[in-house]
Structures are given as C-alpha cells and as structure tokens.
C-alpha cells in the first residue's frame, strides 16, 4: 500500500518509517476498512514487532 504510513512513537516524539506496508484484506470487513488503512497513519509504540 503505497499511500499508507507507519509511524513509530518513542521518547516523546514520532518517526515515519518510510517503509512499504504490506497488508491483505481477506474478509469483507477488512475490505471495507481498507481505505482507512490507506489514508490514516498506523501508529506503533517504540517498536513495530
């Protein structure tokens, strides 16, 4: 998903990772929510894993 953003928040600040996000939308509910993942940043704590 080229337009999706992954943001890591740590130490009182945030950093956009600039990485390409890969997601599969298998269910109907997932397909309906896909646009939100493409438009809105996805926030993580101090690590994505």
mmCIF entry with sequence, helices, sheets and N, C-alpha, C, O atoms, coordinates in Angstrom:
data_MODEL
# 
_entry.id   MODEL 
# 
_entity.id                         1 
_entity.type                       polymer 
_entity.pdbx_number_of_molecules   1 
# 
_entity_poly.entity_id                      1 
_entity_poly.type                           'polypeptide(L)' 
_entity_poly.nstd_linkage                   no 
_entity_poly.nstd_monomer                   no 
_entity_poly.pdbx_seq_one_letter_code       
;(UNK)(UNK)(UNK)(UNK)(UNK)(UNK)(UNK)(UNK)(UNK)(UNK)(UNK)(UNK)(UNK)(UNK)(UNK)(UNK)
(UNK)(UNK)(UNK)(UNK)(UNK)(UNK)(UNK)(UNK)(UNK)(UNK)(UNK)(UNK)(UNK)(UNK)(UNK)(UNK)
(UNK)(UNK)(UNK)(UNK)(UNK)(UNK)(UNK)(UNK)(UNK)(UNK)(UNK)(UNK)(UNK)(UNK)(UNK)(UNK)
(UNK)
;
_entity_poly.pdbx_seq_one_letter_code_can   XXXXXXXXXXXXXXXXXXXXXXXXXXXXXXXXXXXXXXXXXXXXXXXXX 
_entity_poly.pdbx_strand_id                 A 
# 
loop_
_entity_poly_seq.entity_id 
_entity_poly_seq.num 
_entity_poly_seq.mon_id 
_entity_poly_seq.hetero 
1 1  UNK n 
1 2  UNK n 
1 3  UNK n 
1 4  UNK n 
1 5  UNK n 
1 6  UNK n 
1 7  UNK n 
1 8  UNK n 
1 9  UNK n 
1 10 UNK n 
1 11 UNK n 
1 12 UNK n 
1 13 UNK n 
1 14 UNK n 
1 15 UNK n 
1 16 UNK n 
1 17 UNK n 
1 18 UNK n 
1 19 UNK n 
1 20 UNK n 
1 21 UNK n 
1 22 UNK n 
1 23 UNK n 
1 24 UNK n 
1 25 UNK n 
1 26 UNK n 
1 27 UNK n 
1 28 UNK n 
1 29 UNK n 
1 30 UNK n 
1 31 UNK n 
1 32 UNK n 
1 33 UNK n 
1 34 UNK n 
1 35 UNK n 
1 36 UNK n 
1 37 UNK n 
1 38 UNK n 
1 39 UNK n 
1 40 UNK n 
1 41 UNK n 
1 42 UNK n 
1 43 UNK n 
1 44 UNK n 
1 45 UNK n 
1 46 UNK n 
1 47 UNK n 
1 48 UNK n 
1 49 UNK n 
# 
_struct_asym.id          A 
_struct_asym.entity_id   1 
# 
_struct_conf.conf_type_id            HELX_P 
_struct_conf.id                      HELX_P1 
_struct_conf.pdbx_PDB_helix_id       AA1 
_struct_conf.beg_label_comp_id       UNK 
_struct_conf.beg_label_asym_id       A 
_struct_conf.beg_label_seq_id        28 
_struct_conf.pdbx_beg_PDB_ins_code   ? 
_struct_conf.end_label_comp_id       UNK 
_struct_conf.end_label_asym_id       A 
_struct_conf.end_label_seq_id        39 
_struct_conf.pdbx_end_PDB_ins_code   ? 
_struct_conf.beg_auth_comp_id        UNK 
_struct_conf.beg_auth_asym_id        A 
_struct_conf.beg_auth_seq_id         28 
_struct_conf.end_auth_comp_id        UNK 
_struct_conf.end_auth_asym_id        A 
_struct_conf.end_auth_seq_id         39 
_struct_conf.pdbx_PDB_helix_class    1 
_struct_conf.details                 ? 
_struct_conf.pdbx_PDB_helix_length   12 
# 
_struct_conf_type.id          HELX_P 
_struct_conf_type.criteria    ? 
_struct_conf_type.reference   ? 
# 
_struct_sheet.id               AA1 
_struct_sheet.type             ? 
_struct_sheet.number_strands   3 
_struct_sheet.details          ? 
# 
loop_
_struct_sheet_order.sheet_id 
_struct_sheet_order.range_id_1 
_struct_sheet_order.range_id_2 
_struct_sheet_order.offset 
_struct_sheet_order.sense 
AA1 1 2 ? anti-parallel 
AA1 2 3 ? parallel      
# 
loop_
_struct_sheet_range.sheet_id 
_struct_sheet_range.id 
_struct_sheet_range.beg_label_comp_id 
_struct_sheet_range.beg_label_asym_id 
_struct_sheet_range.beg_label_seq_id 
_struct_sheet_range.pdbx_beg_PDB_ins_code 
_struct_sheet_range.end_label_comp_id 
_struct_sheet_range.end_label_asym_id 
_struct_sheet_range.end_label_seq_id 
_struct_sheet_range.pdbx_end_PDB_ins_code 
_struct_sheet_range.beg_auth_comp_id 
_struct_sheet_range.beg_auth_asym_id 
_struct_sheet_range.beg_auth_seq_id 
_struct_sheet_range.end_auth_comp_id 
_struct_sheet_range.end_auth_asym_id 
_struct_sheet_range.end_auth_seq_id 
AA1 1 UNK A 13 ? UNK A 16 ? UNK A 13 UNK A 16 
AA1 2 UNK A 6  ? UNK A 10 ? UNK A 6  UNK A 10 
AA1 3 UNK A 42 ? UNK A 44 ? UNK A 42 UNK A 44 
# 
loop_
_atom_site.group_PDB 
_atom_site.id 
_atom_site.type_symbol 
_atom_site.label_atom_id 
_atom_site.label_alt_id 
_atom_site.label_comp_id 
_atom_site.label_asym_id 
_atom_site.label_entity_id 
_atom_site.label_seq_id 
_atom_site.pdbx_PDB_ins_code 
_atom_site.Cartn_x 
_atom_site.Cartn_y 
_atom_site.Cartn_z 
_atom_site.occupancy 
_atom_site.B_iso_or_equiv 
_atom_site.pdbx_formal_charge 
_atom_site.auth_seq_id 
_atom_site.auth_comp_id 
_atom_site.auth_asym_id 
_atom_site.auth_atom_id 
_atom_site.pdbx_PDB_model_num 
ATOM 1   N N  . UNK A 1 1  ? 0.852   -1.171  0.000  1.00 0.00 ? 1  UNK A N  1 
ATOM 2   C CA . UNK A 1 1  ? 0.000   0.000   0.000  1.00 0.00 ? 1  UNK A CA 1 
ATOM 3   C C  . UNK A 1 1  ? 0.896   1.230   0.000  1.00 0.00 ? 1  UNK A C  1 
ATOM 4   O O  . UNK A 1 1  ? 1.464   1.601   1.027  1.00 0.00 ? 1  UNK A O  1 
ATOM 5   N N  . UNK A 1 2  ? 1.009   1.835   -1.125 1.00 0.00 ? 2  UNK A N  1 
ATOM 6   C CA . UNK A 1 2  ? 1.956   2.938   -1.293 1.00 0.00 ? 2  UNK A CA 1 
ATOM 7   C C  . UNK A 1 2  ? 1.597   4.185   -0.505 1.00 0.00 ? 2  UNK A C  1 
ATOM 8   O O  . UNK A 1 2  ? 2.489   4.957   -0.152 1.00 0.00 ? 2  UNK A O  1 
ATOM 9   N N  . UNK A 1 3  ? 0.325   4.409   -0.217 1.00 0.00 ? 3  UNK A N  1 
ATOM 10  C CA . UNK A 1 3  ? -0.069  5.635   0.474  1.00 0.00 ? 3  UNK A CA 1 
ATOM 11  C C  . UNK A 1 3  ? -0.133  5.479   1.988  1.00 0.00 ? 3  UNK A C  1 
ATOM 12  O O  . UNK A 1 3  ? -0.292  6.476   2.693  1.00 0.00 ? 3  UNK A O  1 
ATOM 13  N N  . UNK A 1 4  ? -0.017  4.276   2.504  1.00 0.00 ? 4  UNK A N  1 
ATOM 14  C CA . UNK A 1 4  ? -0.095  4.050   3.949  1.00 0.00 ? 4  UNK A CA 1 
ATOM 15  C C  . UNK A 1 4  ? 1.193   4.506   4.630  1.00 0.00 ? 4  UNK A C  1 
ATOM 16  O O  . UNK A 1 4  ? 2.277   4.396   4.057  1.00 0.00 ? 4  UNK A O  1 
ATOM 17  N N  . UNK A 1 5  ? 1.068   5.018   5.853  1.00 0.00 ? 5  UNK A N  1 
ATOM 18  C CA . UNK A 1 5  ? 2.211   5.464   6.631  1.00 0.00 ? 5  UNK A CA 1 
ATOM 19  C C  . UNK A 1 5  ? 2.313   4.648   7.904  1.00 0.00 ? 5  UNK A C  1 
ATOM 20  O O  . UNK A 1 5  ? 1.306   4.372   8.556  1.00 0.00 ? 5  UNK A O  1 
ATOM 21  N N  . UNK A 1 6  ? 3.530   4.261   8.257  1.00 0.00 ? 6  UNK A N  1 
ATOM 22  C CA . UNK A 1 6  ? 3.804   3.595   9.521  1.00 0.00 ? 6  UNK A CA 1 
ATOM 23  C C  . UNK A 1 6  ? 4.583   4.579   10.380 1.00 0.00 ? 6  UNK A C  1 
ATOM 24  O O  . UNK A 1 6  ? 5.626   5.085   9.966  1.00 0.00 ? 6  UNK A O  1 
ATOM 25  N N  . UNK A 1 7  ? 4.074   4.850   11.580 1.00 0.00 ? 7  UNK A N  1 
ATOM 26  C CA . UNK A 1 7  ? 4.722   5.807   12.474 1.00 0.00 ? 7  UNK A CA 1 
ATOM 27  C C  . UNK A 1 7  ? 5.074   5.115   13.780 1.00 0.00 ? 7  UNK A C  1 
ATOM 28  O O  . UNK A 1 7  ? 4.237   4.450   14.389 1.00 0.00 ? 7  UNK A O  1 
ATOM 29  N N  . UNK A 1 8  ? 6.330   5.281   14.207 1.00 0.00 ? 8  UNK A N  1 
ATOM 30  C CA . UNK A 1 8  ? 6.789   4.741   15.485 1.00 0.00 ? 8  UNK A CA 1 
ATOM 31  C C  . UNK A 1 8  ? 6.895   5.898   16.463 1.00 0.00 ? 8  UNK A C  1 
ATOM 32  O O  . UNK A 1 8  ? 7.542   6.906   16.178 1.00 0.00 ? 8  UNK A O  1 
ATOM 33  N N  . UNK A 1 9  ? 6.256   5.749   17.617 1.00 0.00 ? 9  UNK A N  1 
ATOM 34  C CA . UNK A 1 9  ? 6.280   6.788   18.640 1.00 0.00 ? 9  UNK A CA 1 
ATOM 35  C C  . UNK A 1 9  ? 7.138   6.313   19.802 1.00 0.00 ? 9  UNK A C  1 
ATOM 36  O O  . UNK A 1 9  ? 6.867   5.279   20.413 1.00 0.00 ? 9  UNK A O  1 
ATOM 37  N N  . UNK A 1 10 ? 8.177   7.084   20.096 1.00 0.00 ? 10 UNK A N  1 
ATOM 38  C CA . UNK A 1 10 ? 9.082   6.721   21.185 1.00 0.00 ? 10 UNK A CA 1 
ATOM 39  C C  . UNK A 1 10 ? 9.755   7.973   21.731 1.00 0.00 ? 10 UNK A C  1 
ATOM 40  O O  . UNK A 1 10 ? 10.065  8.903   20.987 1.00 0.00 ? 10 UNK A O  1 
ATOM 41  N N  . UNK A 1 11 ? 9.971   7.982   23.023 1.00 0.00 ? 11 UNK A N  1 
ATOM 42  C CA . UNK A 1 11 ? 10.708  9.078   23.639 1.00 0.00 ? 11 UNK A CA 1 
ATOM 43  C C  . UNK A 1 11 ? 10.058  10.434  23.467 1.00 0.00 ? 11 UNK A C  1 
ATOM 44  O O  . UNK A 1 11 ? 10.760  11.438  23.347 1.00 0.00 ? 11 UNK A O  1 
ATOM 45  N N  . UNK A 1 12 ? 8.749   10.493  23.452 1.00 0.00 ? 12 UNK A N  1 
ATOM 46  C CA . UNK A 1 12 ? 8.046   11.767  23.332 1.00 0.00 ? 12 UNK A CA 1 
ATOM 47  C C  . UNK A 1 12 ? 7.969   12.316  21.921 1.00 0.00 ? 12 UNK A C  1 
ATOM 48  O O  . UNK A 1 12 ? 7.478   13.429  21.726 1.00 0.00 ? 12 UNK A O  1 
ATOM 49  N N  . UNK A 1 13 ? 8.437   11.572  20.934 1.00 0.00 ? 13 UNK A N  1 
ATOM 50  C CA . UNK A 1 13 ? 8.380   12.033  19.552 1.00 0.00 ? 13 UNK A CA 1 
ATOM 51  C C  . UNK A 1 13 ? 7.881   10.930  18.644 1.00 0.00 ? 13 UNK A C  1 
ATOM 52  O O  . UNK A 1 13 ? 7.581   9.826   19.098 1.00 0.00 ? 13 UNK A O  1 
ATOM 53  N N  . UNK A 1 14 ? 7.795   11.227  17.377 1.00 0.00 ? 14 UNK A N  1 
ATOM 54  C CA . UNK A 1 14 ? 7.349   10.214  16.426 1.00 0.00 ? 14 UNK A CA 1 
ATOM 55  C C  . UNK A 1 14 ? 8.228   10.262  15.180 1.00 0.00 ? 14 UNK A C  1 
ATOM 56  O O  . UNK A 1 14 ? 8.811   11.294  14.848 1.00 0.00 ? 14 UNK A O  1 
ATOM 57  N N  . UNK A 1 15 ? 8.307   9.135   14.509 1.00 0.00 ? 15 UNK A N  1 
ATOM 58  C CA . UNK A 1 15 ? 9.149   8.989   13.332 1.00 0.00 ? 15 UNK A CA 1 
ATOM 59  C C  . UNK A 1 15 ? 8.395   8.192   12.290 1.00 0.00 ? 15 UNK A C  1 
ATOM 60  O O  . UNK A 1 15 ? 7.918   7.092   12.567 1.00 0.00 ? 15 UNK A O  1 
ATOM 61  N N  . UNK A 1 16 ? 8.285   8.740   11.095 1.00 0.00 ? 16 UNK A N  1 
ATOM 62  C CA . UNK A 1 16 ? 7.692   7.997   9.992  1.00 0.00 ? 16 UNK A CA 1 
ATOM 63  C C  . UNK A 1 16 ? 8.768   7.075   9.432  1.00 0.00 ? 16 UNK A C  1 
ATOM 64  O O  . UNK A 1 16 ? 9.866   7.527   9.108  1.00 0.00 ? 16 UNK A O  1 
ATOM 65  N N  . UNK A 1 17 ? 8.463   5.798   9.318  1.00 0.00 ? 17 UNK A N  1 
ATOM 66  C CA . UNK A 1 17 ? 9.471   4.831   8.907  1.00 0.00 ? 17 UNK A CA 1 
ATOM 67  C C  . UNK A 1 17 ? 9.776   4.880   7.416  1.00 0.00 ? 17 UNK A C  1 
ATOM 68  O O  . UNK A 1 17 ? 10.877  4.516   7.004  1.00 0.00 ? 17 UNK A O  1 
ATOM 69  N N  . UNK A 1 18 ? 8.841   5.315   6.613  1.00 0.00 ? 18 UNK A N  1 
ATOM 70  C CA . UNK A 1 18 ? 9.056   5.363   5.175  1.00 0.00 ? 18 UNK A CA 1 
ATOM 71  C C  . UNK A 1 18 ? 9.047   3.993   4.518  1.00 0.00 ? 18 UNK A C  1 
ATOM 72  O O  . UNK A 1 18 ? 9.380   3.867   3.340  1.00 0.00 ? 18 UNK A O  1 
ATOM 73  N N  . UNK A 1 19 ? 8.672   2.976   5.262  1.00 0.00 ? 19 UNK A N  1 
ATOM 74  C CA . UNK A 1 19 ? 8.659   1.618   4.730  1.00 0.00 ? 19 UNK A CA 1 
ATOM 75  C C  . UNK A 1 19 ? 7.366   1.351   3.965  1.00 0.00 ? 19 UNK A C  1 
ATOM 76  O O  . UNK A 1 19 ? 6.340   1.984   4.215  1.00 0.00 ? 19 UNK A O  1 
ATOM 77  N N  . UNK A 1 20 ? 7.431   0.415   3.043  1.00 0.00 ? 20 UNK A N  1 
ATOM 78  C CA . UNK A 1 20 ? 6.243   -0.006  2.315  1.00 0.00 ? 20 UNK A CA 1 
ATOM 79  C C  . UNK A 1 20 ? 5.453   -0.970  3.187  1.00 0.00 ? 20 UNK A C  1 
ATOM 80  O O  . UNK A 1 20 ? 6.013   -1.934  3.709  1.00 0.00 ? 20 UNK A O  1 
ATOM 81  N N  . UNK A 1 21 ? 4.183   -0.725  3.347  1.00 0.00 ? 21 UNK A N  1 
ATOM 82  C CA . UNK A 1 21 ? 3.323   -1.533  4.192  1.00 0.00 ? 21 UNK A CA 1 
ATOM 83  C C  . UNK A 1 21 ? 2.613   -2.585  3.346  1.00 0.00 ? 21 UNK A C  1 
ATOM 84  O O  . UNK A 1 21 ? 2.012   -2.271  2.319  1.00 0.00 ? 21 UNK A O  1 
ATOM 85  N N  . UNK A 1 22 ? 2.691   -3.827  3.790  1.00 0.00 ? 22 UNK A N  1 
ATOM 86  C CA . UNK A 1 22 ? 2.026   -4.920  3.093  1.00 0.00 ? 22 UNK A CA 1 
ATOM 87  C C  . UNK A 1 22 ? 0.895   -5.439  3.969  1.00 0.00 ? 22 UNK A C  1 
ATOM 88  O O  . UNK A 1 22 ? 1.123   -5.798  5.124  1.00 0.00 ? 22 UNK A O  1 
ATOM 89  N N  . UNK A 1 23 ? -0.309  -5.482  3.439  1.00 0.00 ? 23 UNK A N  1 
ATOM 90  C CA . UNK A 1 23 ? -1.457  -5.988  4.175  1.00 0.00 ? 23 UNK A CA 1 
ATOM 91  C C  . UNK A 1 23 ? -2.358  -6.752  3.218  1.00 0.00 ? 23 UNK A C  1 
ATOM 92  O O  . UNK A 1 23 ? -2.439  -6.442  2.029  1.00 0.00 ? 23 UNK A O  1 
ATOM 93  N N  . UNK A 1 24 ? -3.024  -7.747  3.756  1.00 0.00 ? 24 UNK A N  1 
ATOM 94  C CA . UNK A 1 24 ? -4.013  -8.493  2.972  1.00 0.00 ? 24 UNK A CA 1 
ATOM 95  C C  . UNK A 1 24 ? -5.368  -8.289  3.621  1.00 0.00 ? 24 UNK A C  1 
ATOM 96  O O  . UNK A 1 24 ? -5.495  -8.387  4.841  1.00 0.00 ? 24 UNK A O  1 
ATOM 97  N N  . UNK A 1 25 ? -6.362  -8.012  2.828  1.00 0.00 ? 25 UNK A N  1 
ATOM 98  C CA . UNK A 1 25 ? -7.719  -7.777  3.315  1.00 0.00 ? 25 UNK A CA 1 
ATOM 99  C C  . UNK A 1 25 ? -8.581  -8.943  2.845  1.00 0.00 ? 25 UNK A C  1 
ATOM 100 O O  . UNK A 1 25 ? -9.173  -8.907  1.766  1.00 0.00 ? 25 UNK A O  1 
ATOM 101 N N  . UNK A 1 26 ? -8.636  -9.966  3.674  1.00 0.00 ? 26 UNK A N  1 
ATOM 102 C CA . UNK A 1 26 ? -9.267  -11.220 3.278  1.00 0.00 ? 26 UNK A CA 1 
ATOM 103 C C  . UNK A 1 26 ? -10.774 -11.246 3.537  1.00 0.00 ? 26 UNK A C  1 
ATOM 104 O O  . UNK A 1 26 ? -11.528 -11.826 2.754  1.00 0.00 ? 26 UNK A O  1 
ATOM 105 N N  . UNK A 1 27 ? -11.207 -10.634 4.608  1.00 0.00 ? 27 UNK A N  1 
ATOM 106 C CA . UNK A 1 27 ? -12.630 -10.682 4.952  1.00 0.00 ? 27 UNK A CA 1 
ATOM 107 C C  . UNK A 1 27 ? -13.362 -9.489  4.351  1.00 0.00 ? 27 UNK A C  1 
ATOM 108 O O  . UNK A 1 27 ? -12.744 -8.516  3.919  1.00 0.00 ? 27 UNK A O  1 
ATOM 109 N N  . UNK A 1 28 ? -14.657 -9.576  4.331  1.00 0.00 ? 28 UNK A N  1 
ATOM 110 C CA . UNK A 1 28 ? -15.473 -8.448  3.853  1.00 0.00 ? 28 UNK A CA 1 
ATOM 111 C C  . UNK A 1 28 ? -15.259 -7.228  4.738  1.00 0.00 ? 28 UNK A C  1 
ATOM 112 O O  . UNK A 1 28 ? -15.144 -6.110  4.235  1.00 0.00 ? 28 UNK A O  1 
ATOM 113 N N  . UNK A 1 29 ? -15.205 -7.430  6.040  1.00 0.00 ? 29 UNK A N  1 
ATOM 114 C CA . UNK A 1 29 ? -14.972 -6.326  6.977  1.00 0.00 ? 29 UNK A CA 1 
ATOM 115 C C  . UNK A 1 29 ? -13.611 -5.680  6.708  1.00 0.00 ? 29 UNK A C  1 
ATOM 116 O O  . UNK A 1 29 ? -13.490 -4.456  6.736  1.00 0.00 ? 29 UNK A O  1 
ATOM 117 N N  . UNK A 1 30 ? -12.602 -6.489  6.451  1.00 0.00 ? 30 UNK A N  1 
ATOM 118 C CA . UNK A 1 30 ? -11.284 -5.964  6.121  1.00 0.00 ? 30 UNK A CA 1 
ATOM 119 C C  . UNK A 1 30 ? -11.283 -5.158  4.839  1.00 0.00 ? 30 UNK A C  1 
ATOM 120 O O  . UNK A 1 30 ? -10.663 -4.097  4.768  1.00 0.00 ? 30 UNK A O  1 
ATOM 121 N N  . UNK A 1 31 ? -11.971 -5.651  3.833  1.00 0.00 ? 31 UNK A N  1 
ATOM 122 C CA . UNK A 1 31 ? -12.060 -4.913  2.561  1.00 0.00 ? 31 UNK A CA 1 
ATOM 123 C C  . UNK A 1 31 ? -12.773 -3.581  2.743  1.00 0.00 ? 31 UNK A C  1 
ATOM 124 O O  . UNK A 1 31 ? -12.404 -2.587  2.116  1.00 0.00 ? 31 UNK A O  1 
ATOM 125 N N  . UNK A 1 32 ? -13.792 -3.553  3.595  1.00 0.00 ? 32 UNK A N  1 
ATOM 126 C CA . UNK A 1 32 ? -14.489 -2.285  3.856  1.00 0.00 ? 32 UNK A CA 1 
ATOM 127 C C  . UNK A 1 32 ? -13.582 -1.287  4.574  1.00 0.00 ? 32 UNK A C  1 
ATOM 128 O O  . UNK A 1 32 ? -13.713 -0.080  4.370  1.00 0.00 ? 32 UNK A O  1 
ATOM 129 N N  . UNK A 1 33 ? -12.669 -1.771  5.409  1.00 0.00 ? 33 UNK A N  1 
ATOM 130 C CA . UNK A 1 33 ? -11.789 -0.887  6.171  1.00 0.00 ? 33 UNK A CA 1 
ATOM 131 C C  . UNK A 1 33 ? -10.495 -0.519  5.469  1.00 0.00 ? 33 UNK A C  1 
ATOM 132 O O  . UNK A 1 33 ? -9.698  0.250   6.008  1.00 0.00 ? 33 UNK A O  1 
ATOM 133 N N  . UNK A 1 34 ? -10.276 -1.044  4.296  1.00 0.00 ? 34 UNK A N  1 
ATOM 134 C CA . UNK A 1 34 ? -9.011  -0.810  3.595  1.00 0.00 ? 34 UNK A CA 1 
ATOM 135 C C  . UNK A 1 34 ? -8.707  0.666   3.379  1.00 0.00 ? 34 UNK A C  1 
ATOM 136 O O  . UNK A 1 34 ? -7.566  1.092   3.557  1.00 0.00 ? 34 UNK A O  1 
ATOM 137 N N  . UNK A 1 35 ? -9.684  1.433   3.008  1.00 0.00 ? 35 UNK A N  1 
ATOM 138 C CA . UNK A 1 35 ? -9.452  2.858   2.731  1.00 0.00 ? 35 UNK A CA 1 
ATOM 139 C C  . UNK A 1 35 ? -8.913  3.586   3.957  1.00 0.00 ? 35 UNK A C  1 
ATOM 140 O O  . UNK A 1 35 ? -8.092  4.492   3.821  1.00 0.00 ? 35 UNK A O  1 
ATOM 141 N N  . UNK A 1 36 ? -9.362  3.204   5.155  1.00 0.00 ? 36 UNK A N  1 
ATOM 142 C CA . UNK A 1 36 ? -8.866  3.828   6.381  1.00 0.00 ? 36 UNK A CA 1 
ATOM 143 C C  . UNK A 1 36 ? -7.374  3.540   6.555  1.00 0.00 ? 36 UNK A C  1 
ATOM 144 O O  . UNK A 1 36 ? -6.622  4.425   6.964  1.00 0.00 ? 36 UNK A O  1 
ATOM 145 N N  . UNK A 1 37 ? -6.937  2.314   6.252  1.00 0.00 ? 37 UNK A N  1 
ATOM 146 C CA . UNK A 1 37 ? -5.522  1.973   6.358  1.00 0.00 ? 37 UNK A CA 1 
ATOM 147 C C  . UNK A 1 37 ? -4.692  2.736   5.332  1.00 0.00 ? 37 UNK A C  1 
ATOM 148 O O  . UNK A 1 37 ? -3.532  3.056   5.590  1.00 0.00 ? 37 UNK A O  1 
ATOM 149 N N  . UNK A 1 38 ? -5.267  3.027   4.184  1.00 0.00 ? 38 UNK A N  1 
ATOM 150 C CA . UNK A 1 38 ? -4.540  3.757   3.148  1.00 0.00 ? 38 UNK A CA 1 
ATOM 151 C C  . UNK A 1 38 ? -4.426  5.241   3.459  1.00 0.00 ? 38 UNK A C  1 
ATOM 152 O O  . UNK A 1 38 ? -3.442  5.875   3.078  1.00 0.00 ? 38 UNK A O  1 
ATOM 153 N N  . UNK A 1 39 ? -5.412  5.804   4.144  1.00 0.00 ? 39 UNK A N  1 
ATOM 154 C CA . UNK A 1 39 ? -5.452  7.245   4.415  1.00 0.00 ? 39 UNK A CA 1 
ATOM 155 C C  . UNK A 1 39 ? -4.839  7.641   5.747  1.00 0.00 ? 39 UNK A C  1 
ATOM 156 O O  . UNK A 1 39 ? -4.163  8.666   5.831  1.00 0.00 ? 39 UNK A O  1 
ATOM 157 N N  . UNK A 1 40 ? -5.061  6.849   6.788  1.00 0.00 ? 40 UNK A N  1 
ATOM 158 C CA . UNK A 1 40 ? -4.682  7.233   8.145  1.00 0.00 ? 40 UNK A CA 1 
ATOM 159 C C  . UNK A 1 40 ? -3.395  6.538   8.564  1.00 0.00 ? 40 UNK A C  1 
ATOM 160 O O  . UNK A 1 40 ? -3.225  5.349   8.297  1.00 0.00 ? 40 UNK A O  1 
ATOM 161 N N  . UNK A 1 41 ? -2.484  7.258   9.218  1.00 0.00 ? 41 UNK A N  1 
ATOM 162 C CA . UNK A 1 41 ? -1.233  6.639   9.658  1.00 0.00 ? 41 UNK A CA 1 
ATOM 163 C C  . UNK A 1 41 ? -1.482  5.523   10.672 1.00 0.00 ? 41 UNK A C  1 
ATOM 164 O O  . UNK A 1 41 ? -2.437  5.581   11.448 1.00 0.00 ? 41 UNK A O  1 
ATOM 165 N N  . UNK A 1 42 ? -0.628  4.520   10.659 1.00 0.00 ? 42 UNK A N  1 
ATOM 166 C CA . UNK A 1 42 ? -0.700  3.415   11.604 1.00 0.00 ? 42 UNK A CA 1 
ATOM 167 C C  . UNK A 1 42 ? 0.394   3.643   12.639 1.00 0.00 ? 42 UNK A C  1 
ATOM 168 O O  . UNK A 1 42 ? 1.579   3.677   12.306 1.00 0.00 ? 42 UNK A O  1 
ATOM 169 N N  . UNK A 1 43 ? -0.012  3.799   13.893 1.00 0.00 ? 43 UNK A N  1 
ATOM 170 C CA . UNK A 1 43 ? 0.921   4.137   14.977 1.00 0.00 ? 43 UNK A CA 1 
ATOM 171 C C  . UNK A 1 43 ? 1.314   2.883   15.754 1.00 0.00 ? 43 UNK A C  1 
ATOM 172 O O  . UNK A 1 43 ? 0.486   2.024   16.056 1.00 0.00 ? 43 UNK A O  1 
ATOM 173 N N  . UNK A 1 44 ? 2.616   2.808   16.067 1.00 0.00 ? 44 UNK A N  1 
ATOM 174 C CA . UNK A 1 44 ? 3.165   1.744   16.890 1.00 0.00 ? 44 UNK A CA 1 
ATOM 175 C C  . UNK A 1 44 ? 3.837   2.386   18.100 1.00 0.00 ? 44 UNK A C  1 
ATOM 176 O O  . UNK A 1 44 ? 4.050   3.599   18.127 1.00 0.00 ? 44 UNK A O  1 
ATOM 177 N N  . UNK A 1 45 ? 4.167   1.582   19.088 1.00 0.00 ? 45 UNK A N  1 
ATOM 178 C CA . UNK A 1 45 ? 4.962   2.058   20.211 1.00 0.00 ? 45 UNK A CA 1 
ATOM 179 C C  . UNK A 1 45 ? 6.401   2.241   19.764 1.00 0.00 ? 45 UNK A C  1 
ATOM 180 O O  . UNK A 1 45 ? 6.647   2.678   18.640 1.00 0.00 ? 45 UNK A O  1 
ATOM 181 N N  . UNK A 1 46 ? 7.353   1.914   20.624 1.00 0.00 ? 46 UNK A N  1 
ATOM 182 C CA . UNK A 1 46 ? 8.754   2.143   20.279 1.00 0.00 ? 46 UNK A CA 1 
ATOM 183 C C  . UNK A 1 46 ? 9.335   1.089   19.332 1.00 0.00 ? 46 UNK A C  1 
ATOM 184 O O  . UNK A 1 46 ? 10.490  1.201   18.922 1.00 0.00 ? 46 UNK A O  1 
ATOM 185 N N  . UNK A 1 47 ? 8.550   0.073   18.984 1.00 0.00 ? 47 UNK A N  1 
ATOM 186 C CA . UNK A 1 47 ? 8.986   -0.928  18.016 1.00 0.00 ? 47 UNK A CA 1 
ATOM 187 C C  . UNK A 1 47 ? 7.778   -1.488  17.270 1.00 0.00 ? 47 UNK A C  1 
ATOM 188 O O  . UNK A 1 47 ? 6.684   -1.558  17.830 1.00 0.00 ? 47 UNK A O  1 
ATOM 189 N N  . UNK A 1 48 ? 7.964   -1.879  16.034 1.00 0.00 ? 48 UNK A N  1 
ATOM 190 C CA . UNK A 1 48 ? 6.854   -2.409  15.255 1.00 0.00 ? 48 UNK A CA 1 
ATOM 191 C C  . UNK A 1 48 ? 6.642   -3.899  15.495 1.00 0.00 ? 48 UNK A C  1 
ATOM 192 O O  . UNK A 1 48 ? 5.613   -4.435  15.084 1.00 0.00 ? 48 UNK A O  1 
ATOM 193 N N  . UNK A 1 49 ? 7.588   -4.594  16.150 1.00 0.00 ? 49 UNK A N  1 
ATOM 194 C CA . UNK A 1 49 ? 7.445   -6.027  16.393 1.00 0.00 ? 49 UNK A CA 1 
ATOM 195 C C  . UNK A 1 49 ? 7.435   -6.323  17.847 1.00 0.00 ? 49 UNK A C  1 
ATOM 196 O O  . UNK A 1 49 ? 7.323   -7.484  18.241 1.00 0.00 ? 49 UNK A O  1 
# 
